[in-house]
Amino acid sequence: MQFTVSQIKEARERIAPYITETPLIRLGNLDQYLGCRVYAKLESMQRTGSFKLRGAVNKLLSLSAEQLGRGVVAASSGNHGKALAYAAGLLGAKCTVVMPRTAPQNKIEAIGKLGAEVVLCETSERFRIAEDICRERGGTMAPPYDDYEIMAGQGTAGLEILEQEPDLDCVISPVSAGGLIGGLSTALKAVSEGRIRVVGAEPDILPRYSESLAAGERVTIPQRHSLADALASQTPGARNFPVVQANVEGVARVSEEYIKKGMKLLLTEGKLLAEPASCIGAAALLEGRISVREDEKVCLLISGGNVGLEQLEILRDVNI
């Protein structure tokens, strides 16, 4: 199946009553640090605190009443699970979320409070266990990324970006398995007719996209724990990878040290409370992993704001 901007436009109409059109703001205080004219798309201000609600709502609205009645199941590092639990509650569906034991406690608790059943496991086992539960209960799998309805929902953020700031030169997005950057890049490239550059940023210790793009095929990497806990995938999504391959102009690898620096920069100078994965675009610029010019308008996709206080403690001794 070919993935196009038409699917994203249809998703936008479908999910409009359920989501927030998040703000895009100018962050002039960061220009001197990041070497360009800095903007930020605040998906951290989305209901449930991340962009994931867009895809989750679009996926559930594509299901039949019978499918919703049997419940939905997902594997998630946190934000997708929270979005799915919220969306399932709106539509009266039961929801089960399989999460890594290493997920931040604030995300685990938030999903439970929304009425979902939470199952904890080892990070590498989460998809297998979710599939087993789905099969046993006759539920419907709602994947966090490898799904066209999910990717179309995430891409609606790209349509908003172009309406809010049409003259952008570049958008930098966090990358895990590719649901966000796949949808985002499809929307941005189609509507801007290829004018806007879309670049990804991923943890240096989890370089699934850097290695896959270099190899020309999907590569699976060893599971390692990054501070950017929302970017935990080992392999690009099968549906996501060719879309990213066609539309994205590279994926930068960012060190753990600079993810902390990017997070502290956004908090202290940008006045934005964002989770580590959301700060990886700023970190990539700060570390010099993405080349930009001083006169370029560059938008950071701030993917989520679900931060625990313990995550802020690590910033105390970080120097920018």
Residue, then its C-alpha position, 0 to 999 in steps of 0.5 A: m500500500q502506498f502512503t500519501v498526503s491524502q491519507i493524512k488530510e483525511a485523518r486530520e478531518r477525522i480526528a479534529p474533534y478529539i485533539t488540540e491544534t498545538p502552538l508553534i512558537r519562536l524561540g529567539n533565546l536559543d538562536q545563539y546556542l543552536g546557530c539558526r532561527v529557532y522555532a518549536k512545534l509544541e506537541s507537549m501541549q497536546r492532550t495526553g502530553s504528546f503527539k501520540l494522541r493523533g495516531a491513536v485516535n485515528k487508529l481507533l476511529s478506523l475500527s468497527a464497533e465490534q472491534l472496539g467492543r473486543g478491546v485494543v492492545a498495544a506495546s508502548s514505552g509510555n506515550h502511545g499507551k497513554a494516548l491509546a488509553y485516553a482515546a479508548g476511554l472516549l470511545g468506550a473500549k477496553c485497553t491493555v498496554v504492555m510496557p517496559r519495566t524501565a519506563p518512567q514511573n510517571k508514565i506507568e501511573a498515568i496510563g493506569k489512571l486512565g483506566a487501562e490495564v498495564v502489563l510490565c515486561e522486559t523492553s525486548e519482549r513487549f511486542r511479543i507479549a502484546e501479540d500473545i494477549c491480543r490473540e488470547r483475548g480476541g482484541t485488536m492490536a493498535p501498534p505504536y508506529d508500524d501502521y498506516e492509520i497511526m502514521a497518517g494521524q502523526g502526519t497531521a502535525g506536519l499540516e499544522i506546521l506549514e499553516q502556522e509557519p509556511d516559510l520554514d527551511c527545516v524541521i527536525s524530528p525525534v526518531s524511534a521506529g519512524g511513525l512520527i517522522g514518516g507521517l511528518s515528512t510525507a506531509l511537509k514534503a508534499v505540501s511544500e513541494g519538497r522545499i522543506r528539509v526534514v531531518g531526524a535525530e536519534p540516540d547514538i546508542l540506538p542508531r537503528y535508522s542511521e544504520s538502516l539508511a546506510a545499509g539500504e534496508r531495515v537493520t535490527i540493533p541491540q537493545r540499550h537503554s537511553l535517557a530518551d526513553a520514548l525512542a526505544s525501538q530496535t528496528p525501523g517499522a516495515r511500513n515506516f522505513p520506505v516512507v522515511q527513506a523517500n522523504v527524510e534527508g538524514v538522521a543524526r546520532v546524538s550522544e547521551e551527554y548532549i541529550k541532557k544538554g539539550m534538555k537543560l537548554l530547552l528548560t533554562e533558556g527556552k522555558l520549555l518543559a520537555e521530556p528527553a526524547s523531545c529535546i534530541g533535535a536541540a541536542a543534535l544542533l548543539e552537538g553539531r550533528i546537523s548543519v544549519r545556517e544562521d539565517e535558516k528557520v528551523c523548527l524543532l518538533i517537541s514530541g512530548g512533555n511527560v516528564g517525571l521529577e526524577q528526570l529533572e534531577i539529572l540536569r543539576d550538574v549539566n553544563i551547556 
